[in-house]
Amino acid sequence: MSFTALSPALAWALLAAVALAIVLLHLLRPPPPRVVVPSLLLWARVLSKRKRAPAPWLISLLLALAAGLSMALALTRPELPGAGPQRLMLVVDNSPSMATKTRDGATRLRHAIEGARALLERSGAGSEVTLMDTAGQLRMSGLLDRDSTAAALDRIPVGSWGDVPASLPPPVPGARVHFFTDGVAPIEVPEGTIVHSVFEPADNVALTAFEVRALPQDPTRVEALVQVLNASPGERRARLLIRGGDGFALTQDFVLRARETINATFDVSDFQGGVLGATIVSADDALPVDDLAYAVVPPHGAKRVLLVTSGNPELADALRTLPGVRVNVVAPERYAAATGYDVLVLDRFAPAEPPPVGALLFSPPARRWLPGESAQRPQPRITGWNRDHAVTRGIAWRKLRLERASLDLGTPTAEPLVTAKGSAPGALVVAGASHARWIKVGFALQDTNFRLQPDFPVFVGNALNWLTETVPVLTRALGSIEVALHNAEVRDGGGNSVAVSATAQGVIFEAQRPDVYTVSKGAEQVLVVANLLDPRRALINDTRLEGTSVASAMSHAFAAATGVQPWKLLLLLAAVLLLVEWAVYTRRPGV
């Protein structure tokens, strides 16, 4: 016999404890009252003529033992071994919540695998088994024997942190379907499926948001926004740690009620730039993967901008109004002596050689390092723009009016950001890279109303931010991540290589834990910050199962045939035995 609600050791211990308690209670019963009589002759004659019968207390003890053990046995949910070969379909839930640790240190997934293995051992020799997992990572099909299925169980991993399936796979014809789950993932279970629950309430305090951003009014100041959720059944204490390079560290203690969310903001301006990590620490936390998150803090010192112009006070004023920008203005003939700047703004000027830092050029003359043929067009009109690019998004380009502009006729090495049409179509604003990034604007400010538009300072600020951006940073959720960089390699934060697959757009890789991944191809690099930060994934106690019982195949079959669960019959038997015991103990035959 095996037990499903408790481990075998605990089940046998419960039965032994119940039996011992009942025996001790009967041994400790009050002694019979002593009555003084004048003579024993009459009682001796009565006893000599009466047949000996078992002592009433012994019958009472046996009935009490039977009733108590029946109730204890009902709590353990006993299972009997299966009879003969069977056709089984085992489905193991390996959705993210199954990574939750239980009180014994094993995960819910490990308990599900062990439950499936125990069911296999109880099945008859020659049984045929179909094994599947909800995340579809096992990639097995067809019928297996018991040994092959048992070996495959240990290869089931926790599934991707992406979307979970809406329902179980269709059942194999003629197979009894067993589903091992914690009931947290919203998976539809077909009628007739035998659900084996591995749910156990657990404590979990999670980071559900972590973001760094510069203050709009002062880009040299950077804030870290943190959100903490207590998904535990009760109140929890937690400590937040924020750490970066060069010994930068912040700490904050929280006391959170059950299901409470706390938002906090921290000034991290003293951290000069790089990877910043946040960790939430609490006792007995059952899901470590949502305790850690990363962010990349860009350099946020004041931008040193050199404006090279023969005279353009409107452009100089627009630059000076930008927060966190220091502007110096020089004439074109003094450009050669200008060094030590973060970005250049070149008004109707371009050096013969590519500048060492990013450059924003307004109506520059032709140069070898500025690719693309340009043609002067009178009164061109805007036909479209890239709404996703950091330089051009958020700008009302249709309000732009031009007297004349130079349109780029198309170059493979340059990206068109704004397109226009004069006598022929072309690119009005293009971006590219030589030694550093550059943005070429095909008009001078004197030939347009752009300098009078409220979007003009926004465009200049966007351009300076893009030109001074060191490495592009992408923020993604855990799971499959695709990066548009062909033939690239991926390394995690520890420098270890990560397996990639080629796609039509670039490469794809799997991020199973929070980290900052580096995607590189030659000199090109992209940083990918992968975090969990999903409140739904933190709610590991939101099970849809009623209780934590596990139905056995034999019990399910019996219930289907009779309409009554076996454990209910055990409780009914215990009630009947208690009534009989009461009758025997209180209505003893007279003497």
LINKA-V874375 format. One record per helix or strand of 2 or more residues. SS is the DSSP state (@ for helix, = for strand). FROM is the first residue (numbers start at 1). TO is the last residue. If there is no record, write none. Layout:
BEGIN
ss from to
SS FROM TO
SS FROM TO
END
This chain:
BEGIN
ss from to
= 2 3
@ 8 27
@ 41 49
@ 56 76
= 78 79
= 87 92
@ 96 99
@ 108 122
= 128 133
@ 146 153
= 176 181
= 194 197
= 205 215
= 218 230
= 236 243
= 249 256
= 261 267
= 274 281
@ 288 290
= 292 297
= 303 308
@ 313 320
= 325 330
@ 332 337
= 343 347
= 358 362
= 374 378
= 381 385
@ 397 399
= 404 408
= 415 421
= 425 433
= 437 441
@ 445 447
@ 450 452
@ 455 468
= 472 477
= 479 483
= 489 491
= 497 498
= 500 502
= 507 511
= 515 521
= 524 531
@ 535 538
@ 553 562
@ 566 586
END
